[in-house]
């Protein structure tokens, strides 16, 4: 069970005698999940002017948001090793849930400082963006591994592009808050989709 009380779908349960097959549909699903999760890192980039107007702060202060994106590296440093110490399915689900929940506070706050306090842990928790990558480090033909990685990386790059385009359009005609309302729905949708797609593997304790 996930987290001790959520049942894992039977077809996704680990079976040492019948390893899970990483076919093209699953690779595409991981690529799509990477697209939608990485988008949460880049929604803010086209919204800096709208944020400065809404919170009555200078244009020079708002770009500090962009520098906070580097906190993603903190998540890589401290959360990546967990991929070998805990069950990866649970790690992916909990990181997506935390990031989505923190985005709720980001979308409703009326204080720029509170935004920063929410933004910091939210960026650190975005280690789940490339989370499918270690899941596919299993004995497979070299060509199959390269194909799987290329699909997921293509999803990451597509997410960077889509986030900037969508947030710019929505921010221009609606509101910057609507962008993050969309982000909340997308992340919870991805979490539910991962629950039904990501296979379960035991922790690798022999490292």
Buried (B, 14 or more C-beta within 10 A) or exposed (E): EBEEEEEBEEEBEBEEEEEBEBEEEBBBBBBBBBBBBBBBBBBBBBBBEBBBEBBEEEEEEBEEBEEBBEBBEBBBEEBBEBBBEBBBBBBBBBBBBBBBBBBBBBBEBEEBEEBBBBBBBBBBBBBBBBBBBBBBEEEEEEEBBEEBBEBBBBBBEBBBEBBBEBBBEBBEEEBBBBBBBBBBEBBBBBBEBBBEBBBBBEBBEEE
